[in-house]
Each structure stands twice: as structure tokens, then as C-alpha cells.
Amino acid sequence: MRAPIGHFDDALPATERRELLPPPVAAAVTAEMIHVDTDPAKADTAVFVATYGEELLRESANCVVVAGKRGQDVTLAACLVLSTTRVDVNGVVRRHLGARKASFASMDTAVGATGMEYGGITAVGLPADWPLLIDAAVADTPWVLIGSGARRGKLIVPGKVLAALPGAVVLEKLGI
């Protein structure tokens, strides 16, 4: 199978690669999602795009875990924005979560709560009670390269499929 974006030698439906994915991701992948094998030593953005295709700069999204706090209450959420932008944590995220303060969750919190590897956290297979905030530009992208939950490998998913994931809310200007 040929991947719809990038230059990958090894692409298959993600449902045929469940053994390469962390359990929560393996349980959540669908037939529309493609898994591509990648070298974790080439995960740095500049090296990654030089290896797998310069167009991936515009067709990739990053997923980060944030913690919104109001008093003693903490709400964890995931945010998915194009890799050419950054998450508006103190504006859009804080307001959407109804938090007084919002910040990136610690590595230990993100890894422990998702069951995924740091640097590979993805929007697929998140805890069911989490909001998944997706920038409208991601939802409008025909094919988006995202993490696979592991440092090795990526998922290529239509933006509209990401927007339909459990807990997903599409927001304008989440990525700035």
C-alpha cells in the first residue's frame, strides 16, 4: 500500500498493525487510519521531513496534553494542532475548559494517563472522559500525519475522521 502523503516504504491499514501500537491506540484505530513505519532516530522534525517528505511540514499535527485548573479541580485534555502552529493554551484552551489556569501536563502525567510513549502521544485512543480539542485547520486537512502512541511509527488519518473521534471538539484558532 502507498501512503497518501509522504514517502514511506512501509504503509498498511492501522488495523493490521495493532501489535505495533500501545493498547489504547490499538483498541481505537479504524480502517480509515494508515500506519507507516518510521525510524525513531529520525523523529526530530527537520530530519523527519528531510527523510520522509518536505510536504509533511504542512500535513502533520502535534498532540499535546494540557491540564486546566480551577481551584482544586484539574481537567486533562488533549489538543491537536498543525505542526506549523502552537497550542493557544492560555487563551482558547483555558476558556474552553473553564479553567483559571492552563498549562502543559508534565511528562509523567501525560504518559501515565494516556498509556502512550512521550513524543508519540496521539489523539487516537485517549481516555474516554477527556476533551479532544482539534484546531479547525486539522479537521479541514485531507490527510494528517499524527503520532501513533509510540515513538516508532505514525498514523495518517483524514482530518474529518479525527474530528469525529470520541470527545472531539473542533475549535477555530486553537493553533496560533
Biotite code that builds the C-alpha atoms (Angstrom):
import biotite.structure as struc

atoms = struc.array([
    struc.Atom([0.000, 0.000, 0.000], chain_id="A", res_id=1, res_name="MET", atom_name="CA", element="C"),
    struc.Atom([1.211, 3.512, -0.764], chain_id="A", res_id=2, res_name="ARG", atom_name="CA", element="C"),
    struc.Atom([0.703, 6.227, 1.839], chain_id="A", res_id=3, res_name="ALA", atom_name="CA", element="C"),
    struc.Atom([-1.455, 9.176, 0.631], chain_id="A", res_id=4, res_name="PRO", atom_name="CA", element="C"),
    struc.Atom([1.181, 11.670, 1.869], chain_id="A", res_id=5, res_name="ILE", atom_name="CA", element="C"),
    struc.Atom([4.918, 11.472, 2.425], chain_id="A", res_id=6, res_name="GLY", atom_name="CA", element="C"),
    struc.Atom([7.437, 8.960, 1.148], chain_id="A", res_id=7, res_name="HIS", atom_name="CA", element="C"),
    struc.Atom([7.136, 5.868, 3.307], chain_id="A", res_id=8, res_name="PHE", atom_name="CA", element="C"),
    struc.Atom([8.340, 2.400, 2.346], chain_id="A", res_id=9, res_name="ASP", atom_name="CA", element="C"),
    struc.Atom([6.053, 0.596, 4.762], chain_id="A", res_id=10, res_name="ASP", atom_name="CA", element="C"),
    struc.Atom([2.368, 1.567, 4.977], chain_id="A", res_id=11, res_name="ALA", atom_name="CA", element="C"),
    struc.Atom([-0.598, -0.603, 5.948], chain_id="A", res_id=12, res_name="LEU", atom_name="CA", element="C"),
    struc.Atom([-4.056, -0.081, 7.413], chain_id="A", res_id=13, res_name="PRO", atom_name="CA", element="C"),
    struc.Atom([-3.562, 0.584, 11.129], chain_id="A", res_id=14, res_name="ALA", atom_name="CA", element="C"),
    struc.Atom([-5.991, -2.227, 11.927], chain_id="A", res_id=15, res_name="THR", atom_name="CA", element="C"),
    struc.Atom([-3.375, -4.614, 10.503], chain_id="A", res_id=16, res_name="GLU", atom_name="CA", element="C"),
    struc.Atom([-0.633, -3.167, 12.737], chain_id="A", res_id=17, res_name="ARG", atom_name="CA", element="C"),
    struc.Atom([-2.267, -3.301, 16.167], chain_id="A", res_id=18, res_name="ARG", atom_name="CA", element="C"),
    struc.Atom([0.711, -5.257, 17.570], chain_id="A", res_id=19, res_name="GLU", atom_name="CA", element="C"),
    struc.Atom([2.948, -2.200, 16.973], chain_id="A", res_id=20, res_name="LEU", atom_name="CA", element="C"),
    struc.Atom([0.643, 0.169, 18.861], chain_id="A", res_id=21, res_name="LEU", atom_name="CA", element="C"),
    struc.Atom([0.137, 0.794, 22.575], chain_id="A", res_id=22, res_name="PRO", atom_name="CA", element="C"),
    struc.Atom([-3.040, -0.949, 23.848], chain_id="A", res_id=23, res_name="PRO", atom_name="CA", element="C"),
    struc.Atom([-5.315, 2.143, 23.984], chain_id="A", res_id=24, res_name="PRO", atom_name="CA", element="C"),
    struc.Atom([-4.365, 3.118, 20.416], chain_id="A", res_id=25, res_name="VAL", atom_name="CA", element="C"),
    struc.Atom([-4.617, -0.458, 19.121], chain_id="A", res_id=26, res_name="ALA", atom_name="CA", element="C"),
    struc.Atom([-8.159, -0.664, 20.514], chain_id="A", res_id=27, res_name="ALA", atom_name="CA", element="C"),
    struc.Atom([-9.219, 2.610, 18.856], chain_id="A", res_id=28, res_name="ALA", atom_name="CA", element="C"),
    struc.Atom([-7.755, 2.519, 15.325], chain_id="A", res_id=29, res_name="VAL", atom_name="CA", element="C"),
    struc.Atom([-10.157, 2.183, 12.420], chain_id="A", res_id=30, res_name="THR", atom_name="CA", element="C"),
    struc.Atom([-9.936, 1.074, 8.796], chain_id="A", res_id=31, res_name="ALA", atom_name="CA", element="C"),
    struc.Atom([-9.559, 4.694, 7.596], chain_id="A", res_id=32, res_name="GLU", atom_name="CA", element="C"),
    struc.Atom([-6.277, 5.056, 9.506], chain_id="A", res_id=33, res_name="MET", atom_name="CA", element="C"),
    struc.Atom([-2.943, 4.132, 7.946], chain_id="A", res_id=34, res_name="ILE", atom_name="CA", element="C"),
    struc.Atom([0.135, 3.131, 9.926], chain_id="A", res_id=35, res_name="HIS", atom_name="CA", element="C"),
    struc.Atom([3.544, 3.984, 8.488], chain_id="A", res_id=36, res_name="VAL", atom_name="CA", element="C"),
    struc.Atom([6.748, 2.596, 9.937], chain_id="A", res_id=37, res_name="ASP", atom_name="CA", element="C"),
    struc.Atom([9.320, 5.264, 10.780], chain_id="A", res_id=38, res_name="THR", atom_name="CA", element="C"),
    struc.Atom([12.764, 5.303, 12.326], chain_id="A", res_id=39, res_name="ASP", atom_name="CA", element="C"),
    struc.Atom([12.576, 6.745, 15.871], chain_id="A", res_id=40, res_name="PRO", atom_name="CA", element="C"),
    struc.Atom([16.142, 8.059, 15.432], chain_id="A", res_id=41, res_name="ALA", atom_name="CA", element="C"),
    struc.Atom([14.740, 10.365, 12.730], chain_id="A", res_id=42, res_name="LYS", atom_name="CA", element="C"),
    struc.Atom([11.917, 11.798, 14.857], chain_id="A", res_id=43, res_name="ALA", atom_name="CA", element="C"),
    struc.Atom([13.363, 15.335, 15.008], chain_id="A", res_id=44, res_name="ASP", atom_name="CA", element="C"),
    struc.Atom([11.196, 17.460, 12.715], chain_id="A", res_id=45, res_name="THR", atom_name="CA", element="C"),
    struc.Atom([13.979, 18.650, 10.378], chain_id="A", res_id=46, res_name="ALA", atom_name="CA", element="C"),
    struc.Atom([15.419, 15.153, 9.954], chain_id="A", res_id=47, res_name="VAL", atom_name="CA", element="C"),
    struc.Atom([11.949, 13.595, 9.687], chain_id="A", res_id=48, res_name="PHE", atom_name="CA", element="C"),
    struc.Atom([10.789, 15.804, 6.813], chain_id="A", res_id=49, res_name="VAL", atom_name="CA", element="C"),
    struc.Atom([14.129, 15.517, 5.034], chain_id="A", res_id=50, res_name="ALA", atom_name="CA", element="C"),
    struc.Atom([13.725, 11.726, 5.167], chain_id="A", res_id=51, res_name="THR", atom_name="CA", element="C"),
    struc.Atom([10.000, 11.252, 4.566], chain_id="A", res_id=52, res_name="TYR", atom_name="CA", element="C"),
    struc.Atom([8.937, 14.337, 2.579], chain_id="A", res_id=53, res_name="GLY", atom_name="CA", element="C"),
    struc.Atom([9.099, 18.118, 2.908], chain_id="A", res_id=54, res_name="GLU", atom_name="CA", element="C"),
    struc.Atom([5.318, 18.400, 2.389], chain_id="A", res_id=55, res_name="GLU", atom_name="CA", element="C"),
    struc.Atom([4.844, 16.723, 5.775], chain_id="A", res_id=56, res_name="LEU", atom_name="CA", element="C"),
    struc.Atom([5.623, 20.039, 7.459], chain_id="A", res_id=57, res_name="LEU", atom_name="CA", element="C"),
    struc.Atom([2.220, 21.269, 6.281], chain_id="A", res_id=58, res_name="ARG", atom_name="CA", element="C"),
    struc.Atom([0.388, 17.939, 6.686], chain_id="A", res_id=59, res_name="GLU", atom_name="CA", element="C"),
    struc.Atom([1.424, 16.964, 10.211], chain_id="A", res_id=60, res_name="SER", atom_name="CA", element="C"),
    struc.Atom([-0.240, 17.669, 13.539], chain_id="A", res_id=61, res_name="ALA", atom_name="CA", element="C"),
    struc.Atom([1.061, 17.528, 17.080], chain_id="A", res_id=62, res_name="ASN", atom_name="CA", element="C"),
    struc.Atom([-0.955, 16.258, 20.029], chain_id="A", res_id=63, res_name="CYS", atom_name="CA", element="C"),
    struc.Atom([-0.202, 17.688, 23.463], chain_id="A", res_id=64, res_name="VAL", atom_name="CA", element="C"),
    struc.Atom([-1.758, 17.023, 26.840], chain_id="A", res_id=65, res_name="VAL", atom_name="CA", element="C"),
    struc.Atom([-2.841, 20.043, 28.873], chain_id="A", res_id=66, res_name="VAL", atom_name="CA", element="C"),
    struc.Atom([-4.082, 20.461, 32.422], chain_id="A", res_id=67, res_name="ALA", atom_name="CA", element="C"),
    struc.Atom([-6.754, 23.050, 33.151], chain_id="A", res_id=68, res_name="GLY", atom_name="CA", element="C"),
    struc.Atom([-7.088, 24.045, 36.802], chain_id="A", res_id=69, res_name="LYS", atom_name="CA", element="C"),
    struc.Atom([-9.911, 25.767, 38.652], chain_id="A", res_id=70, res_name="ARG", atom_name="CA", element="C"),
    struc.Atom([-9.445, 25.642, 42.402], chain_id="A", res_id=71, res_name="GLY", atom_name="CA", element="C"),
    struc.Atom([-8.644, 22.044, 43.325], chain_id="A", res_id=72, res_name="GLN", atom_name="CA", element="C"),
    struc.Atom([-10.215, 20.639, 40.138], chain_id="A", res_id=73, res_name="ASP", atom_name="CA", element="C"),
    struc.Atom([-7.903, 19.575, 37.315], chain_id="A", res_id=74, res_name="VAL", atom_name="CA", element="C"),
    struc.Atom([-9.177, 18.706, 33.846], chain_id="A", res_id=75, res_name="THR", atom_name="CA", element="C"),
    struc.Atom([-6.848, 16.880, 31.466], chain_id="A", res_id=76, res_name="LEU", atom_name="CA", element="C"),
    struc.Atom([-7.410, 17.362, 27.760], chain_id="A", res_id=77, res_name="ALA", atom_name="CA", element="C"),
    struc.Atom([-5.578, 16.709, 24.520], chain_id="A", res_id=78, res_name="ALA", atom_name="CA", element="C"),
    struc.Atom([-5.014, 19.372, 21.879], chain_id="A", res_id=79, res_name="CYS", atom_name="CA", element="C"),
    struc.Atom([-4.277, 18.650, 18.225], chain_id="A", res_id=80, res_name="LEU", atom_name="CA", element="C"),
    struc.Atom([-2.832, 21.441, 16.066], chain_id="A", res_id=81, res_name="VAL", atom_name="CA", element="C"),
    struc.Atom([-0.891, 21.590, 12.826], chain_id="A", res_id=82, res_name="LEU", atom_name="CA", element="C"),
    struc.Atom([2.842, 21.231, 13.420], chain_id="A", res_id=83, res_name="SER", atom_name="CA", element="C"),
    struc.Atom([3.450, 24.702, 11.967], chain_id="A", res_id=84, res_name="THR", atom_name="CA", element="C"),
    struc.Atom([1.487, 26.225, 14.870], chain_id="A", res_id=85, res_name="THR", atom_name="CA", element="C"),
    struc.Atom([1.450, 26.059, 18.651], chain_id="A", res_id=86, res_name="ARG", atom_name="CA", element="C"),
    struc.Atom([-1.463, 25.499, 21.025], chain_id="A", res_id=87, res_name="VAL", atom_name="CA", element="C"),
    struc.Atom([-3.107, 28.630, 22.447], chain_id="A", res_id=88, res_name="ASP", atom_name="CA", element="C"),
    struc.Atom([-3.053, 27.206, 25.980], chain_id="A", res_id=89, res_name="VAL", atom_name="CA", element="C"),
    struc.Atom([-3.695, 30.444, 27.872], chain_id="A", res_id=90, res_name="ASN", atom_name="CA", element="C"),
    struc.Atom([-6.430, 31.651, 25.540], chain_id="A", res_id=91, res_name="GLY", atom_name="CA", element="C"),
    struc.Atom([-8.611, 29.175, 23.642], chain_id="A", res_id=92, res_name="VAL", atom_name="CA", element="C"),
    struc.Atom([-7.803, 26.121, 25.789], chain_id="A", res_id=93, res_name="VAL", atom_name="CA", element="C"),
    struc.Atom([-8.189, 27.864, 29.148], chain_id="A", res_id=94, res_name="ARG", atom_name="CA", element="C"),
    struc.Atom([-11.522, 29.421, 28.119], chain_id="A", res_id=95, res_name="ARG", atom_name="CA", element="C"),
    struc.Atom([-12.894, 26.199, 26.610], chain_id="A", res_id=96, res_name="HIS", atom_name="CA", element="C"),
    struc.Atom([-12.044, 24.197, 29.739], chain_id="A", res_id=97, res_name="LEU", atom_name="CA", element="C"),
    struc.Atom([-13.433, 26.907, 32.029], chain_id="A", res_id=98, res_name="GLY", atom_name="CA", element="C"),
    struc.Atom([-10.110, 26.953, 33.847], chain_id="A", res_id=99, res_name="ALA", atom_name="CA", element="C"),
    struc.Atom([-8.391, 29.764, 35.699], chain_id="A", res_id=100, res_name="ARG", atom_name="CA", element="C"),
    struc.Atom([-5.033, 28.395, 34.658], chain_id="A", res_id=101, res_name="LYS", atom_name="CA", element="C"),
    struc.Atom([-3.984, 26.009, 31.904], chain_id="A", res_id=102, res_name="ALA", atom_name="CA", element="C"),
    struc.Atom([-0.567, 24.551, 31.219], chain_id="A", res_id=103, res_name="SER", atom_name="CA", element="C"),
    struc.Atom([1.085, 21.636, 29.503], chain_id="A", res_id=104, res_name="PHE", atom_name="CA", element="C"),
    struc.Atom([0.787, 18.499, 31.615], chain_id="A", res_id=105, res_name="ALA", atom_name="CA", element="C"),
    struc.Atom([4.006, 17.019, 32.966], chain_id="A", res_id=106, res_name="SER", atom_name="CA", element="C"),
    struc.Atom([5.607, 14.183, 31.031], chain_id="A", res_id=107, res_name="MET", atom_name="CA", element="C"),
    struc.Atom([4.777, 11.728, 33.838], chain_id="A", res_id=108, res_name="ASP", atom_name="CA", element="C"),
    struc.Atom([1.133, 12.802, 33.866], chain_id="A", res_id=109, res_name="THR", atom_name="CA", element="C"),
    struc.Atom([0.801, 12.655, 30.056], chain_id="A", res_id=110, res_name="ALA", atom_name="CA", element="C"),
    struc.Atom([2.420, 9.230, 29.762], chain_id="A", res_id=111, res_name="VAL", atom_name="CA", element="C"),
    struc.Atom([0.694, 7.756, 32.811], chain_id="A", res_id=112, res_name="GLY", atom_name="CA", element="C"),
    struc.Atom([-2.774, 8.979, 31.882], chain_id="A", res_id=113, res_name="ALA", atom_name="CA", element="C"),
    struc.Atom([-2.612, 8.036, 28.175], chain_id="A", res_id=114, res_name="THR", atom_name="CA", element="C"),
    struc.Atom([-0.644, 4.771, 28.265], chain_id="A", res_id=115, res_name="GLY", atom_name="CA", element="C"),
    struc.Atom([1.410, 6.119, 25.349], chain_id="A", res_id=116, res_name="MET", atom_name="CA", element="C"),
    struc.Atom([5.074, 6.975, 24.869], chain_id="A", res_id=117, res_name="GLU", atom_name="CA", element="C"),
    struc.Atom([6.214, 10.554, 25.339], chain_id="A", res_id=118, res_name="TYR", atom_name="CA", element="C"),
    struc.Atom([6.930, 12.038, 21.922], chain_id="A", res_id=119, res_name="GLY", atom_name="CA", element="C"),
    struc.Atom([4.349, 9.771, 20.294], chain_id="A", res_id=120, res_name="GLY", atom_name="CA", element="C"),
    struc.Atom([1.154, 10.773, 22.108], chain_id="A", res_id=121, res_name="ILE", atom_name="CA", element="C"),
    struc.Atom([-1.753, 10.788, 19.708], chain_id="A", res_id=122, res_name="THR", atom_name="CA", element="C"),
    struc.Atom([-5.407, 11.818, 19.516], chain_id="A", res_id=123, res_name="ALA", atom_name="CA", element="C"),
    struc.Atom([-6.448, 8.197, 18.885], chain_id="A", res_id=124, res_name="VAL", atom_name="CA", element="C"),
    struc.Atom([-7.184, 6.100, 21.972], chain_id="A", res_id=125, res_name="GLY", atom_name="CA", element="C"),
    struc.Atom([-7.296, 8.838, 24.594], chain_id="A", res_id=126, res_name="LEU", atom_name="CA", element="C"),
    struc.Atom([-9.157, 8.308, 27.873], chain_id="A", res_id=127, res_name="PRO", atom_name="CA", element="C"),
    struc.Atom([-12.911, 8.421, 27.193], chain_id="A", res_id=128, res_name="ALA", atom_name="CA", element="C"),
    struc.Atom([-13.625, 11.287, 29.596], chain_id="A", res_id=129, res_name="ASP", atom_name="CA", element="C"),
    struc.Atom([-11.062, 13.676, 28.075], chain_id="A", res_id=130, res_name="TRP", atom_name="CA", element="C"),
    struc.Atom([-11.954, 16.546, 25.788], chain_id="A", res_id=131, res_name="PRO", atom_name="CA", element="C"),
    struc.Atom([-10.039, 16.328, 22.499], chain_id="A", res_id=132, res_name="LEU", atom_name="CA", element="C"),
    struc.Atom([-9.623, 19.876, 21.204], chain_id="A", res_id=133, res_name="LEU", atom_name="CA", element="C"),
    struc.Atom([-8.846, 19.955, 17.479], chain_id="A", res_id=134, res_name="ILE", atom_name="CA", element="C"),
    struc.Atom([-7.889, 23.033, 15.530], chain_id="A", res_id=135, res_name="ASP", atom_name="CA", element="C"),
    struc.Atom([-10.245, 23.614, 12.573], chain_id="A", res_id=136, res_name="ALA", atom_name="CA", element="C"),
    struc.Atom([-7.261, 23.602, 10.194], chain_id="A", res_id=137, res_name="ALA", atom_name="CA", element="C"),
    struc.Atom([-6.502, 19.993, 11.210], chain_id="A", res_id=138, res_name="VAL", atom_name="CA", element="C"),
    struc.Atom([-10.105, 18.930, 10.639], chain_id="A", res_id=139, res_name="ALA", atom_name="CA", element="C"),
    struc.Atom([-10.007, 20.566, 7.190], chain_id="A", res_id=140, res_name="ASP", atom_name="CA", element="C"),
    struc.Atom([-6.807, 18.777, 6.079], chain_id="A", res_id=141, res_name="THR", atom_name="CA", element="C"),
    struc.Atom([-7.478, 15.820, 3.745], chain_id="A", res_id=142, res_name="PRO", atom_name="CA", element="C"),
    struc.Atom([-4.741, 13.610, 5.284], chain_id="A", res_id=143, res_name="TRP", atom_name="CA", element="C"),
    struc.Atom([-2.871, 14.389, 8.506], chain_id="A", res_id=144, res_name="VAL", atom_name="CA", element="C"),
    struc.Atom([0.254, 12.690, 9.863], chain_id="A", res_id=145, res_name="LEU", atom_name="CA", element="C"),
    struc.Atom([-0.010, 12.224, 13.638], chain_id="A", res_id=146, res_name="ILE", atom_name="CA", element="C"),
    struc.Atom([1.703, 10.173, 16.319], chain_id="A", res_id=147, res_name="GLY", atom_name="CA", element="C"),
    struc.Atom([0.900, 6.502, 16.792], chain_id="A", res_id=148, res_name="SER", atom_name="CA", element="C"),
    struc.Atom([1.191, 6.423, 20.569], chain_id="A", res_id=149, res_name="GLY", atom_name="CA", element="C"),
    struc.Atom([4.741, 5.095, 20.190], chain_id="A", res_id=150, res_name="ALA", atom_name="CA", element="C"),
    struc.Atom([7.982, 6.758, 19.111], chain_id="A", res_id=151, res_name="ARG", atom_name="CA", element="C"),
    struc.Atom([8.248, 4.329, 16.214], chain_id="A", res_id=152, res_name="ARG", atom_name="CA", element="C"),
    struc.Atom([5.609, 4.731, 13.552], chain_id="A", res_id=153, res_name="GLY", atom_name="CA", element="C"),
    struc.Atom([2.981, 7.325, 12.693], chain_id="A", res_id=154, res_name="LYS", atom_name="CA", element="C"),
    struc.Atom([-0.672, 7.334, 11.715], chain_id="A", res_id=155, res_name="LEU", atom_name="CA", element="C"),
    struc.Atom([-2.050, 9.038, 8.614], chain_id="A", res_id=156, res_name="ILE", atom_name="CA", element="C"),
    struc.Atom([-5.692, 9.936, 9.145], chain_id="A", res_id=157, res_name="VAL", atom_name="CA", element="C"),
    struc.Atom([-8.236, 12.073, 7.266], chain_id="A", res_id=158, res_name="PRO", atom_name="CA", element="C"),
    struc.Atom([-8.899, 15.304, 9.176], chain_id="A", res_id=159, res_name="GLY", atom_name="CA", element="C"),
    struc.Atom([-12.648, 14.608, 9.158], chain_id="A", res_id=160, res_name="LYS", atom_name="CA", element="C"),
    struc.Atom([-12.034, 11.249, 10.874], chain_id="A", res_id=161, res_name="VAL", atom_name="CA", element="C"),
    struc.Atom([-10.027, 12.991, 13.602], chain_id="A", res_id=162, res_name="LEU", atom_name="CA", element="C"),
    struc.Atom([-12.881, 15.491, 14.082], chain_id="A", res_id=163, res_name="ALA", atom_name="CA", element="C"),
    struc.Atom([-15.258, 12.569, 14.658], chain_id="A", res_id=164, res_name="ALA", atom_name="CA", element="C"),
    struc.Atom([-13.168, 10.891, 17.390], chain_id="A", res_id=165, res_name="LEU", atom_name="CA", element="C"),
    struc.Atom([-14.762, 10.469, 20.842], chain_id="A", res_id=166, res_name="PRO", atom_name="CA", element="C"),
    struc.Atom([-14.708, 13.709, 22.819], chain_id="A", res_id=167, res_name="GLY", atom_name="CA", element="C"),
    struc.Atom([-13.569, 15.764, 19.822], chain_id="A", res_id=168, res_name="ALA", atom_name="CA", element="C"),
    struc.Atom([-14.431, 19.445, 19.657], chain_id="A", res_id=169, res_name="VAL", atom_name="CA", element="C"),
    struc.Atom([-13.268, 21.447, 16.645], chain_id="A", res_id=170, res_name="VAL", atom_name="CA", element="C"),
    struc.Atom([-12.170, 24.957, 17.585], chain_id="A", res_id=171, res_name="LEU", atom_name="CA", element="C"),
    struc.Atom([-11.115, 27.932, 15.481], chain_id="A", res_id=172, res_name="GLU", atom_name="CA", element="C"),
    struc.Atom([-7.703, 29.413, 16.283], chain_id="A", res_id=173, res_name="LYS", atom_name="CA", element="C"),
    struc.Atom([-6.661, 26.670, 18.706], chain_id="A", res_id=174, res_name="LEU", atom_name="CA", element="C"),
    struc.Atom([-3.367, 26.661, 16.833], chain_id="A", res_id=175, res_name="GLY", atom_name="CA", element="C"),
    struc.Atom([-1.643, 30.036, 16.620], chain_id="A", res_id=176, res_name="ILE", atom_name="CA", element="C"),
])
